[in-house]
Amino acid sequence: MKKYQSILKYFFVMIAAMIISGCVHDDKYDEPNVDGYQCGDLTATMTLTQLRAKYTNTAFVFPDDSKDIVEGYVSSTDETGNIYKTIYIQDRPENPTQGFVISVDAVSTYTRYPQGSKVYIKLAGLALGTYGGVVQLGVKTGAETTASSVSRIPEKLVPSKIFKSCTVRAEIIPKVITSVQMVSANDNLIGCLIQMNNAEFDSRVLCTNFAPNGVTVDRTIRDNTSSTARVVRNSGYASFASQILPSGNGKFVGIYSKFNSTYQMYINKVTDLEMNNFPRLDGIASNPCEYSDNGLTQKTVAEVKQLATNPLTLITGDFVLKAKVIANDKTGNLFKYIYVEDATGGIRVNIDKNDMFNDSRFVVGKEVYIKLKNLYVGAVSGEIQLGSPFNGAVGRIAEADVYKYFFDSKKPTTAVIPTERTITQISMADVGRWVKIRNLQFIEGDLEKVYAASAATNRTLEDCSGNKIFLRTSNFADFAGQVIESGKGDVYGVLSVFNGTYQLWITDLLGADLDNPRCDGSVYVPLPVLYSENFAAGGFNADWTTVNVSGAQVWTTSNQGNGTNYYAVMNGFAGGNNVNEDWLISKSVSLVGKTKAAVSFTSDVRYNGNPLQVYATENYTGNPATTNWVLLPATLDTNSGAFGDWVSSGNVDLSAFLGKNVRIAFKYTSTTSGAPTWEIDDFKIKGE
């Protein structure tokens, strides 16, 4: 009998669901099928305002036997994927006075709780906490990192806590709010659907997409009430992420939110936006993202370079350059410039914009159209570049002006085909091109070094005839700290020139994938370590001698700022810069019977002053002053502006000490004018 009663109950629920009146939708999104989901019309015991008041400065947990219930109307939808694992509600469908954030560990909640649904929330066992300064409803699990935070309501728990009304679904009317009203006094509206009139996206983001694929970004927006810009936060997983932002002025509708002190909004659906009016507040009279060839004369890269009759040549003609992006800033090796290339050559284009690889116009392999009128072309340190004036030379095009000059061709990306050259074939006509040079290897002196440490660094590549070319790497490249490969292979990169010296720039590690035996047929094997010291235990053991010649400060060890990893450190500053001379001297290591030997270590410097000196000796007398020292040409950190950017010395040759016993010494000096902090770690003497 119970079975039949259950079937009848389900039947009546289904009939009730079929007769519910829905709100009117004018967009193109399908109505979710909510049949079969649990509904219920409960009685609220408190308002959202009263719920918000229960949170003070630490999480508030409702008892498991609490009978408290709140009600609200769903203001959001995660149908497009822009809103993730969050349900926003407000206390009224129109003219709300309180919004709220519900954190749920569930996706596609729009299928159960469509926008406009009236919902009831049983608060027993739930908790109030904050994220980014915004109070939200979740659960307390004990895994939270702060006393004020809460976790998401588990997906299995959601149906027993949040109930959609069986009878009520309303149309959510956005509450009109201006930019100047986005202040803490109106934080009660966080979670509500709001409307900003006379809104327009900042000119710096015009003609870009809502978000790059898989990347969440902020797009700046403003209206006519305040010069303070607000943020529209877009997910790279949203179904509309790849669409171009509306470029006009008009109505913006989204969920009102905040992260710490930054007011931000989330788009439910792009069909909620009506921002196609011109002129804009900033004076842009028509859609700047629409491109037409009308009135333009196409120029090739070679022809653009020929326009450079002086270091800063203004382009006055109505010209357009159509060229493929061959390198951008994705790995950080290029900073605020790209290279483009056509059949006649390549050229560097300077743009004052970060993360250009996230802009659909500047993706590698994409053809971009560049309107040239009012840009400048000229040689910078011998390389012809395109940009805007800066200190009498070609500098960067302002980010706010990017929309004026760069247009997406709307063509699919295609492979970048390198121009194959040998080192001896390279000429100025190749500068700016994506090139391939076969069978290169790093010179032996660069082996076991990283691409770059504290500054942009040149490493030397050579072919099997001994011809050489620099490979230049920025210390901000994401592969800068990787050790260069020791074999031979083909190198792919952009060719540049600096004051007559050719340089290659790779855009990732695959640009120098050198896996084959070296030119002499050998496979480079790192020298065996004869002695090493990483100071891991703290303090100096009997292998090390410290000598204080002058000053009160001495060599010691520390792990400050380095976790549990200790290092040797010397600092002549104590209440001011002091005069010091201090030595740190290693034990004697035998190189008898060895045919190769080297020393390596890492260093880090902070603050200005004398450079550290590195010496070697075969006859330490016990007194640095009476010992014959040989100064070693070790690579040291040069960035005195920051701690933590450890620089590898590489293998410093000890051939002069083969067949002998050798000691290595670090000599620190400071003056009243400068007392830097020098740190040493990962010390090794190698040989075979």
NUVEX-869046 format. One line per 3 residues: number of its first residue (from 1); their letters; for each residue x, y, z of C-alpha. Coordinates in steps of 0.02 Angstrom, whole numbers, plus 32768, in hexadecimal, padded with zeros to 4 digits. Example, Ala and Ser with C-alpha at 12.3 -4.5 7.8 and 13.67 -1.06 7.14 Angstrom:
BEGIN
1	AS	8267/7F1F/8186  82AC/7FCB/8165 $
END
This chain:
BEGIN
1	MKK	8000/8000/8000  808F/8076/802A  80D7/8059/7F7E $
4	YQS	8036/8093/7F29  802A/812B/7F9B  80DC/815B/7F68 $
7	ILK	80AF/814B/7EB0  8014/81B7/7EC7  8079/823A/7F26 $
10	YFF	80F9/8242/7E98  806B/8250/7E19  801E/82E6/7E71 $
13	VMI	80C8/833B/7E81  80E1/8327/7DC6  8034/8372/7DA1 $
16	AAM	805B/8405/7E14  8100/8423/7DBD  80A8/8428/7D14 $
19	IIS	8031/84B3/7D47  80B1/8527/7D97  80B4/85D1/7D43 $
22	GCV	8161/8604/7D05  81A6/86B1/7CE6  81BA/86F8/7C38 $
25	HDD	8266/86E0/7BE7  829C/8740/7B4E  8347/86ED/7B3A $
28	KYD	837B/8657/7AD5  83A2/85E2/7B64  8332/854B/7B7A $
31	EPN	82C8/853B/7C15  8310/84B3/7C86  82AD/8416/7CA3 $
34	VDG	8289/8415/7D5E  8210/8384/7D5E  8234/8305/7DE3 $
37	YQC	8294/837A/7E57  825B/838C/7F0A  81F4/8427/7F2D $
40	GDL	81A0/8469/7FC7  8148/8503/8008  8189/8521/80B6 $
43	TAT	8174/85AD/8134  8207/8622/814D  8238/8649/8201 $
46	MTL	82B2/86D5/81D8  82DC/874E/814C  837F/8755/80EC $
49	TQL	83A8/87F5/8149  8393/879C/81EF  83FC/870D/81AE $
52	RAK	8487/8784/817D  8484/87D2/822B  84B0/872C/827C $
55	YTN	8561/8735/8238  85D9/879F/829D  8694/877D/828F $
58	TAF	8699/86C1/8294  8636/8636/8244  8586/861C/8287 $
61	VFP	8547/8568/8286  848E/853E/8291  846A/84AC/8306 $
64	DDS	843A/8408/82B3  838E/8413/8303  8370/84C7/82CC $
67	KDI	82C3/84E7/8282  82F8/8589/8230  82CC/85A3/8179 $
70	VEG	82EE/8633/8103  82A2/8656/805A  82DD/86B3/7FC2 $
73	YVS	82D8/86BB/7F04  8364/8676/7E98  83B6/8708/7E40 $
76	STD	843E/86A6/7DE5  8450/8619/7D6A  84E8/85AC/7D4A $
79	ETG	84A2/8574/7CA2  852F/85CB/7C42  85B8/8591/7CBA $
82	NIY	85EA/8641/7CEB  85AD/8626/7D9C  85F9/858F/7DF0 $
85	KTI	85BC/852E/7E87  855E/85C4/7EC9  84A5/85F0/7ED4 $
88	YIQ	847B/86A8/7EEC  83D4/86D7/7F37  8378/8776/7F68 $
91	DRP	82E5/879A/7FDA  8270/87DD/7F55  8261/87C5/7E9A $
94	ENP	8258/8881/7E84  82A6/890F/7EEA  8305/8897/7F5D $
97	TQG	834B/88D3/8002  83BE/883F/8026  841F/87C4/7FBD $
100	FVI	847C/872A/7FF3  8501/86AE/7FB8  84EA/85F3/7FCA $
103	SVD	8586/858A/7FAF  855B/84DD/7F6C  85CC/8451/7F30 $
106	AVS	855D/8435/7E98  8555/846D/7DE3  84C4/8484/7D6B $
109	TYT	8458/84BF/7DFC  83ED/851E/7D7E  8399/8478/7D54 $
112	RYP	8358/846C/7E06  834E/8521/7E39  8330/858B/7D9C $
115	QGS	8342/8647/7DA4  82A4/8690/7DF2  827D/85F6/7E5B $
118	KVY	8243/8618/7F09  82AA/85AC/7F7E  82A4/857D/8033 $
121	IKL	8342/854E/8093  8343/84E4/812E  83D1/852A/8196 $
124	AGL	83EC/8497/820C  84A4/8464/8205  84D3/84F0/818C $
127	ALG	854D/857A/81B5  856F/8630/818E  861F/8666/8161 $
130	TYG	867D/86D8/80EC  86E1/86CC/804D  8734/8768/8009 $
133	GVV	86DA/87CC/808E  862C/8795/8053  85BC/8733/80C9 $
136	QLG	857F/868F/807F  851E/85F6/80B4  8579/854F/80B6 $
139	VKT	85AE/84CA/8131  8636/84BB/81B3  86A0/841E/819A $
142	GAE	873A/8442/8201  87A7/8448/8165  8796/8505/8153 $
145	TTA	8835/856C/8160  87EA/85FB/81C5  8768/860A/824E $
148	SSV	86FE/867A/81E0  86F6/860A/8146  867D/8580/8117 $
151	SRI	867D/84F4/8097  8602/84D0/800B  8561/8474/8033 $
154	PEK	8580/83C1/7FF6  851F/8394/7F59  84C4/8304/7FAD $
157	LVP	848A/8378/8037  8446/8400/7FC4  839A/83B0/7F9F $
160	SKI	8376/839C/8059  83A4/8451/807E  8369/84B8/7FEA $
163	FKS	82B5/84A4/7FAE  826A/84F4/7F14  81BA/8532/7F2A $
166	CTV	8139/84C3/7ED9  80CB/8556/7EAB  8131/85F6/7E99 $
169	RAE	81AD/862C/7E15  81C3/86E5/7DF3  8218/8754/7D76 $
172	IIP	82B3/87A3/7DC2  82B2/885C/7D9B  8364/88A1/7DA6 $
175	KVI	837C/892A/7E26  83C8/89C4/7DD6  8468/89F8/7E2B $
178	TSV	84F0/8A70/7DF4  85AB/8A62/7E05  85B0/8AEB/7E87 $
181	QMV	8533/8A88/7EF1  85A7/89F1/7EF8  85E2/8A14/7FA8 $
184	SAN	85DD/89B7/804D  8539/8A0A/807E  84E7/89A2/7FF4 $
187	DNL	853D/88FD/8019  8491/88BA/8048  8473/88AB/7F8C $
190	IGC	8503/8831/7F72  84B6/8798/7F20  842B/87FB/7ECC $
193	LIQ	840E/880E/7E11  843B/88C2/7DE9  8438/8932/7D51 $
196	MNN	84B7/89B9/7D26  847C/8A35/7CA4  84ED/8A9C/7C33 $
199	AEF	856E/8A14/7C4A  8602/89F3/7BD9  869C/8986/7BE1 $
202	DSR	8740/89E0/7BF4  8798/8A0C/7B51  882D/89A1/7B85 $
205	VLC	87C6/8903/7B73  8764/8931/7AD7  8765/88AE/7A4E $
208	TNF	879E/8825/7AC6  8739/878D/7AF7  86DB/8779/7B9A $
211	APN	8763/8704/7BD9  87F0/8699/7B94  87D0/85DF/7B8D $
214	GVT	87DF/8597/7C3C  8818/863B/7C8C  87AF/86A8/7D00 $
217	VDR	87CC/8761/7CE2  878B/880A/7D18  8746/8881/7C95 $
220	TIR	8739/8937/7CCA  8692/8990/7CB7  8653/8A3E/7CE3 $
223	DNT	85BB/8AAE/7CD3  859E/8B6A/7CD3  8590/8B7E/7D90 $
226	SST	8643/8B60/7DC5  86F3/8B5C/7D80  8711/8AC3/7DEC $
229	ARV	8711/8A27/7D82  86BA/8989/7DBA  86DE/88D5/7D8C $
232	VRN	867E/8854/7D28  86C7/87AA/7D53  86BE/872A/7CC8 $
235	SGY	86E7/8672/7CCB  874C/8626/7C3E  86D7/8590/7C4C $
238	ASF	863B/85F5/7C26  85E2/85C3/7B87  85F2/8677/7B4A $
241	ASQ	86AA/868D/7B7C  86E9/8694/7AC8  866A/8717/7A91 $
244	ILP	86A4/87CB/7A7C  8671/8847/7B03  85EA/88C1/7ACD $
247	SGN	8642/8960/7A9B  85B6/89DE/7AB1  855B/8A32/7B3F $
250	GKF	84BA/89F9/7B90  846E/8983/7C0F  84D6/8907/7C70 $
253	VGI	847E/8883/7CD9  84D7/880D/7D4F  84EA/87CA/7E00 $
256	YSK	852F/884A/7E79  85C3/880D/7EDD  8661/8841/7F34 $
259	FNS	870D/87FB/7F59  8760/8851/7FEB  8757/8909/7FB8 $
262	TYQ	8738/88EC/7EFE  8684/88F3/7EC1  8665/887A/7E34 $
265	MYI	85D6/8832/7DCF  85B4/878A/7D7F  8556/8775/7CDB $
268	NKV	84CA/86F5/7CDB  84AE/86F8/7C1F  84F4/8769/7B98 $
271	TDL	8442/8783/7B59  8428/87EA/7BF7  849F/886E/7BB2 $
274	EMN	8464/88FA/7B41  8502/895F/7B22  8500/898F/7A6B $
277	NFP	84E0/8A4B/7A73  8555/8ACE/7A2A  85A1/8B47/7A4A $
280	RLD	85EC/8B06/7AEA  8613/8B6E/7B83  86CB/8B73/7B50 $
283	GIA	869B/8BB9/7AA5  86B0/8B1D/7A3A  862E/8B3C/79B3 $
286	SNP	8619/8A92/7963  8645/89DB/797D  8704/89DA/7980 $
289	CEY	870F/891E/796B  86C8/8919/78BD  874E/8911/7837 $
292	SDN	8744/8942/7781  87C9/894E/76F9  8772/89E5/76B0 $
295	GLT	87EC/8A74/7698  8882/8A0F/76D1  891D/89DE/7671 $
298	QKT	8970/893C/76A6  8A28/8941/76D1  8AA0/88B0/76EB $
301	VAE	8B19/88A1/777D  8BA9/88CB/7707  8B4E/8967/76CB $
304	VKQ	8B29/899D/777E  8BE0/898D/77AA  8C0D/89F7/7713 $
307	LAT	8BA4/8A84/775C  8C21/8A96/77EA  8C88/8B27/77A7 $
310	NPL	8CBC/8B5D/7856  8CB4/8B15/7908  8C02/8B56/791D $
313	TLI	8B9F/8B5D/787C  8AE5/8B88/7882  8A79/8B22/780C $
316	TGD	89FD/8B99/77BC  89B0/8B2D/7735  8910/8AC8/7743 $
319	FVL	896D/8A24/7743  8949/8978/778B  89C3/88EC/77B2 $
322	KAK	897D/883C/77AD  89F5/87C5/7802  89F8/8728/786D $
325	VIA	8A25/872D/7926  8AC0/86BF/7939  8AEF/86E3/79EF $
328	NDK	8A98/872C/7A87  8AAD/873A/7B43  8A61/8694/7B77 $
331	TGN	8AFC/8652/7BD0  8B38/86FC/7C0B  8BD3/86FD/7B9E $
334	LFK	8B8B/878C/7B38  8B46/881F/7B9B  8ACA/889A/7B52 $
337	YIY	8AF3/8877/7A9E  8AC9/87F8/7A18  8B17/87C7/7974 $
340	VED	8AB3/87BD/78D3  8AEA/8779/782C  8AB0/8770/7778 $
343	ATG	8B04/872B/76DC  8B7D/87BE/76D5  8BBE/87BD/7788 $
346	GIR	8B97/87D6/783F  8B8F/886C/78B3  8B82/888E/796E $
349	VNI	8AE4/88EB/79A5  8AEB/8940/7A50  8A48/8943/7AB3 $
352	DKN	8A33/897D/7B68  89C4/88EA/7B96  89DC/8853/7C06 $
355	DMF	89A9/87A0/7BDD  898F/87C1/7B25  898C/8706/7B06 $
358	NDS	88DF/8708/7B56  88A0/8782/7AD2  8857/8729/7A3A $
361	RFV	88AC/87A7/79C7  895A/877A/7A04  8954/86BD/7A0B $
364	VGK	89E9/866B/79B5  89B4/8635/7908  8929/86B8/78F9 $
367	EVY	892D/8737/786C  8915/87E5/78B3  88E9/8883/7853 $
370	IKL	894A/891D/788B  8912/89CA/7855  89B4/8A2A/7846 $
373	KNL	897F/8AE0/783C  89C2/8B45/78D1  8A35/8AB8/7909 $
376	YVG	8AF1/8ACD/7903  8B7A/8A62/78BB  8C34/8A6D/78DB $
379	AVS	8CD1/8A13/7914  8CEC/89F3/79CD  8D9E/89B8/79F1 $
382	GEI	8DA8/8987/793B  8D02/8928/792E  8C71/8977/78CF $
385	QLG	8BD5/8975/793C  8B21/89B1/7933  8ACE/8A12/79BF $
388	SPF	8AB2/8ABF/7A0A  8B2E/8B48/7A3C  8B90/8B39/7ADE $
391	NGA	8C25/8BA7/7B08  8C4A/8BC9/7A52  8C42/8B13/7A1B $
394	VGR	8BC0/8A8F/79F4  8B6B/8A58/7A95  8ACB/89FF/7AC2 $
397	IAE	8A1C/8A1E/7A80  89AD/8A4F/7B13  8935/89C6/7B4B $
400	ADV	88A4/8A40/7B3D  88CE/8A56/7A84  88DD/899E/7A54 $
403	YKY	882B/8998/7A11  8856/8A22/7994  88DE/89C1/793D $
406	FFD	88C8/8904/7953  883D/889C/7908  8817/87E4/7910 $
409	SKK	8819/879D/7860  8798/871B/789A  8800/869A/783E $
412	PTT	882F/85F7/7893  88DF/85E8/78D8  895C/858E/786B $
415	AVI	8A07/8544/788C  8A9C/85B8/7892  8B19/857B/7810 $
418	PTE	8BCD/85A5/783A  8C4B/85EC/77C0  8CDF/8576/77C2 $
421	RTI	8D8A/85C6/77CE  8E3B/859F/7803  8E96/8615/7877 $
424	TQI	8F00/8656/77E7  8E67/8672/7777  8E0F/86E5/77F1 $
427	SMA	8DF7/8798/77B5  8D97/8834/77E7  8D0B/87FD/7774 $
430	DVG	8CEC/876B/77EC  8CD9/87D8/7887  8C28/87C5/78C9 $
433	RWV	8C0E/871C/7876  8BEA/8675/78C9  8C86/8613/789A $
436	KIR	8CCA/8563/78A9  8D83/8540/78B8  8DB7/848A/78AF $
439	NLQ	8E37/842E/7919  8E62/84AB/79A0  8EA7/848D/7A4D $
442	FIE	8ECE/84FA/7AE3  8F87/851D/7AFA  8FDA/84B6/7B81 $
445	GDL	8FEC/854D/7BF4  8F2F/855F/7BFD  8F08/84AA/7C26 $
448	EKV	8EB1/8489/7CCC  8E79/853F/7CD3  8DC5/857A/7CD4 $
451	YAA	8D7D/85E2/7C45  8D76/867F/7CAF  8D7D/86AD/7D66 $
454	SAA	8D6B/875C/7DAE  8D75/87B8/7D08  8D60/879B/7C4D $
457	TNR	8DEF/8729/7C1D  8E4E/86FA/7B7F  8E7F/8645/7B67 $
460	TLE	8EE9/8617/7AD1  8EB5/859A/7A4D  8F31/8556/79CF $
463	DCS	8F27/84EA/7934  8F9F/845D/790D  9010/84D5/78AE $
466	GNK	9025/8544/7946  8FB4/85D2/790A  8F5B/8620/799D $
469	IFL	8EBA/867F/79C3  8E6E/86BD/7A65  8DCF/8674/7AAF $
472	RTS	8D84/86FB/7B1D  8D09/86D3/7BA8  8CA9/8744/7C1E $
475	NFA	8CB4/871D/7CD6  8BF5/8729/7CD6  8BE2/8699/7C5B $
478	DFA	8B89/8607/7CAE  8C19/8597/7C78  8CA4/860E/7CAF $
481	GQV	8CD6/859F/7D41  8CE2/8501/7CD9  8D8F/84BB/7CB7 $
484	IES	8DBB/84C5/7BFE  8DC9/8423/7B9E  8E76/83DF/7B7D $
487	GKG	8E5B/8388/7AD6  8E47/83C2/7A23  8DAB/83E5/79BE $
490	DVY	8D44/8461/795B  8D19/8509/79A9  8C79/8568/7981 $
493	GVL	8C62/861E/79B1  8C4D/86D3/7981  8CE8/8727/793C $
496	SVF	8D0D/87D3/7981  8DA2/8846/7979  8DEF/88B6/79FE $
499	NGT	8E70/8935/79C8  8EAC/88C5/793B  8EA9/8821/799E $
502	YQL	8E2B/879E/796B  8DC6/8749/79F5  8D49/86BC/79FB $
505	WIT	8CB2/86BD/7A6E  8C59/8618/7A8B  8BA5/861A/7AC9 $
508	DLL	8BAB/8575/7B27  8C22/84E7/7B51  8BF6/848A/7AB2 $
511	GAD	8C4C/8516/7A54  8CF3/84CC/7A8D  8CD1/8413/7A9E $
514	LDN	8D82/83D2/7A8F  8D7E/8316/7AA7  8DFE/82D8/7A29 $
517	PRC	8EB7/82B8/7A4B  8F25/8353/7A43  8F88/8383/79A9 $
520	DGS	901C/8318/79DE  8FAB/8281/79F3  8FB1/8285/7AB0 $
523	VYV	8F20/8282/7B28  8F42/8302/7BAE  8F44/82B9/7C5C $
526	PLP	8F4B/8330/7CF0  8FEC/8327/7D52  8FE2/82B4/7DEA $
529	VLY	8FD5/8310/7E90  9070/82FC/7EFC  9033/8367/7F8C $
532	SEN	8F8F/83C2/7FAF  8F44/842D/8037  8E94/8474/8042 $
535	FAA	8EA0/84AD/80F8  8DFE/844D/8118  8E1F/842F/81D1 $
538	GGF	8E43/84E4/81F7  8EEB/8520/8236  8F95/84F8/81EC $
541	NAD	8FE3/844E/8204  909E/842B/820F  90AD/8433/8151 $
544	WTT	909B/84F0/8153  9108/857A/819B  90C9/8629/81BD $
547	VNV	9148/86B5/81CF  9118/8760/8212  919A/87E0/81D9 $
550	SGA	9139/887B/820A  908D/88AC/8248  901A/885F/82C9 $
553	QVW	8FAF/87FE/824F  8FDF/874D/8217  8FAA/86C4/81A0 $
556	TTS	8F1B/865B/81E4  8E8A/85F0/81A5  8DD1/8617/819C $
559	NQG	8D2E/85D3/8157  8CCF/8678/815B  8C56/8682/80CA $
562	NGT	8C8D/85D6/808D  8C23/855C/80F1  8C8F/84D4/813C $
565	NYY	8D1D/84EF/80C0  8DB5/853E/8110  8E3A/85A0/80B2 $
568	AVM	8EDB/85FD/80DB  8EC2/86B8/80F2  8F2A/8752/8116 $
571	NGF	8EE5/8800/813A  8F4A/8896/8171  8EB2/88FD/81A3 $
574	AGG	8E8B/8912/825B  8E39/89B7/8288  8E8F/89FC/81EE $
577	NNV	8F11/89CD/816C  8FB2/898D/81BA  9061/896C/8179 $
580	NED	907E/88B1/816D  90F2/8832/811F  90BE/877E/813A $
583	WLI	90F0/86DB/80E8  9095/8635/80D8  9111/85AE/80A4 $
586	SKS	90ED/84FA/8075  914C/845E/80A3  91D7/8420/8032 $
589	VSL	9199/83AF/7FA6  920F/8341/7F42  9213/8351/7E85 $
592	VGK	92A2/82D5/7E76  9287/8264/7DDF  91FD/82D1/7D98 $
595	TKA	91FA/8310/7CE5  9165/8385/7CFC  912A/83E6/7D93 $
598	AVS	90B2/8474/7DBD  905C/84C7/7E4E  8FA6/8500/7E50 $
601	FTS	8F31/8553/7ECB  8E9A/85C6/7ED2  8E9A/8678/7F13 $
604	DVR	8E1B/86FB/7F46  8E3D/87B2/7F6D  8DD4/883A/7FBD $
607	YNG	8E02/88F2/7FD0  8E8C/8953/7F7A  8F43/8940/7F9F $
610	NPL	8FE0/88E4/7F6B  8FCD/8844/7F07  8FFD/87A1/7F58 $
613	QVY	90A5/875D/7F1F  90C7/86A5/7F02  9178/8662/7F0E $
616	ATE	91D6/85BD/7F01  927D/8589/7F4B  92EE/84F1/7F56 $
619	NYT	9353/852B/7FEC  92E6/8579/8073  935A/85B4/80FD $
622	GNP	92D4/85CB/8181  92D5/8686/8163  9279/86D0/80CD $
625	ATT	92F4/8760/80C6  938C/86F0/80A9  9338/8674/8033 $
628	NWV	934C/8679/7F76  929B/8684/7F31  9259/8673/7E80 $
631	LLP	91BD/86DA/7E5C  9137/866F/7E08  90C1/86B6/7D80 $
634	ATL	9023/8678/7DD3  8F76/86B3/7DA0  8F22/8708/7E34 $
637	DTN	8E77/8750/7E59  8E6D/8806/7E23  8DBC/8831/7E59 $
640	SGA	8DD9/888C/7EFC  8D23/88C3/7F02  8CD7/8821/7F3F $
643	FGD	8CF7/8781/7FA0  8CD2/86D6/7F5B  8D0F/86DF/7EA7 $
646	WVS	8D9B/8661/7EBA  8E19/8660/7E2B  8E7F/85CA/7DF6 $
649	SGN	8F38/85E7/7DDD  8F3F/855E/7D5B  8FDC/84F3/7D56 $
652	VDL	906F/8563/7D80  9109/8513/7D35  918F/84D1/7DAC $
655	SAF	9207/848F/7D27  9295/84F3/7D75  9289/8485/7E0F $
658	LGK	9285/83D8/7DBF  92F7/8360/7E1B  92F4/83CE/7EB6 $
661	NVR	928F/83EB/7F53  921C/8481/7F45  91BA/84EF/7FBD $
664	IAF	9132/856B/7F8A  9118/860C/7FE9  908F/8691/7FE9 $
667	KYT	90CF/873E/8018  904F/87BB/8058  9073/8874/806C $
670	STT	9004/8904/80A0  901C/89BE/80BD  8FC1/8A4B/8113 $
673	SGA	8F74/8A70/8069  8F30/89C2/8048  8F1A/8920/80A7 $
676	PTW	8EC0/88A0/803B  8E7E/87F9/8074  8ECE/8768/8016 $
679	EID	8E8A/86B7/8020  8EDE/8617/7FE0  8E93/856A/7FCA $
682	DFK	8EA2/84C6/7F67  8F60/84C6/7F68  8FB4/843C/7F01 $
685	IKG	9065/8410/7ECB  9060/8399/7E37  90E1/8336/7DD6 $
688	E	910C/829D/7D71 $
END
